[in-house]
Amino acid sequence: MTKLNIGIILGSTRQGRVSTQVGEWVKEIANEHGNAKYEIVDIAEYKLPFLGEGTGQEPGIVGWNEKLASFDGFVFIVQEYNHSLTGALKNALDSAREPWNNKAAGIVSYGSTGGARAAEHLRGILGELMIADVRVHPTLSLFTDFENYSTFKPAEMHMDNVKAMLDQVVAWSGALKTLR
Ligand SMILES: Cc1cc2nc3c(=O)[nH]c(=O)nc-3n(C[C@H](O)[C@H](O)[C@H](O)COP(=O)(O)O)c2cc1C
């Protein structure tokens, strides 16, 4: 059977962001776990305009929609900004519709309280986009899983949680294929 394609979406775009380290770590675990094909998706590369500012036909928007359409499911790397998700991720979510629908997603979040508030906000948005978000949710602490809030040194215990989350994403992404 062909493997499902899962996009690992980096939710932050700022210079000096740590999301690249977290995304690479998730991808490494996912590749070893080997139950799907995984690819990192960097919102920053698409240079998305704010929704409504352009024609909607900019290459970035078209490319973003095409890239999302190529996936069966997603893992969102979510960081907490002012108790919510980043503006960049919200805009990226708003910048597509059908390519999100009837797919599954997992969340890996980080922040002072594990990014829990941002992740819960994201869950509400995912419902509207008809993305089924799975239960297992690895939460990383800025205080104990990073050195100086900048060098990612995750505690060992998170690995099993990431694998369990991936198993749920793959199971639901496969099941929802019947609707796509
Ligand atoms: C504008 C801004 C607001 C933030 N607000 C919060 C917050 O409300 N709660 C929290 O836990 N961390 C907060 N942080 C800290 C971020 O979670 C932390 O800097 C993290 O590394 C950001 O992810 P990034 O490096 O991928 O951009 C904030 C950071 C920024 C830049």
The ligand as a MOL file (V3000), in Angstrom:
LIG
                    3D

  0  0  0     0  0            999 V3000
M  V30 BEGIN CTAB
M  V30 COUNTS 31 33 0 0 0
M  V30 BEGIN ATOM
M  V30 1 C 5.1600 38.1310 20.3330 0
M  V30 2 C 5.4530 37.0160 21.3130 0
M  V30 3 C 4.5380 36.7230 22.2820 0
M  V30 4 C 4.7720 35.6460 23.1610 0
M  V30 5 N 3.8220 35.3180 24.0690 0
M  V30 6 C 3.9590 34.1790 24.7730 0
M  V30 7 C 2.8830 33.7160 25.5850 0
M  V30 8 O 1.8390 34.3150 25.6760 0
M  V30 9 N 3.0620 32.5500 26.2510 0
M  V30 10 C 4.2180 31.8200 26.1610 0
M  V30 11 O 4.3030 30.7520 26.7420 0
M  V30 12 N 5.2580 32.2470 25.3960 0
M  V30 13 C 5.1530 33.4090 24.7200 0
M  V30 14 N 6.1670 33.8460 23.9150 0
M  V30 15 C 7.4210 33.0970 23.9230 0
M  V30 16 C 7.4600 32.1260 22.7450 0
M  V30 17 O 6.6500 31.0090 22.9800 0
M  V30 18 C 8.8900 31.7070 22.4860 0
M  V30 19 O 9.6510 32.8460 22.1560 0
M  V30 20 C 9.0170 30.6870 21.3820 0
M  V30 21 O 10.3750 30.3710 21.1720 0
M  V30 22 C 8.4030 31.2290 20.1110 0
M  V30 23 O 8.4880 30.2910 19.0690 0
M  V30 24 P 9.4670 30.5270 17.8180 0
M  V30 25 O 10.8730 30.6130 18.3860 0
M  V30 26 O 9.2870 29.3340 16.9630 0
M  V30 27 O 9.0470 31.8190 17.1790 0
M  V30 28 C 5.9770 34.9150 23.0680 0
M  V30 29 C 6.9140 35.2460 22.0690 0
M  V30 30 C 6.6560 36.2840 21.1980 0
M  V30 31 C 7.6660 36.5880 20.1050 0
M  V30 END ATOM
M  V30 BEGIN BOND
M  V30 1 1 1 2
M  V30 2 1 2 3
M  V30 3 2 2 30
M  V30 4 2 3 4
M  V30 5 1 4 5
M  V30 6 1 4 28
M  V30 7 2 5 6
M  V30 8 1 6 7
M  V30 9 1 6 13
M  V30 10 2 7 8
M  V30 11 1 7 9
M  V30 12 1 9 10
M  V30 13 2 10 11
M  V30 14 1 10 12
M  V30 15 2 12 13
M  V30 16 1 13 14
M  V30 17 1 14 15
M  V30 18 1 14 28
M  V30 19 1 15 16
M  V30 20 1 16 17
M  V30 21 1 16 18
M  V30 22 1 18 19
M  V30 23 1 18 20
M  V30 24 1 20 21
M  V30 25 1 20 22
M  V30 26 1 22 23
M  V30 27 1 23 24
M  V30 28 2 24 25
M  V30 29 1 24 26
M  V30 30 1 24 27
M  V30 31 2 28 29
M  V30 32 1 29 30
M  V30 33 1 30 31
M  V30 END BOND
M  V30 END CTAB
M  END
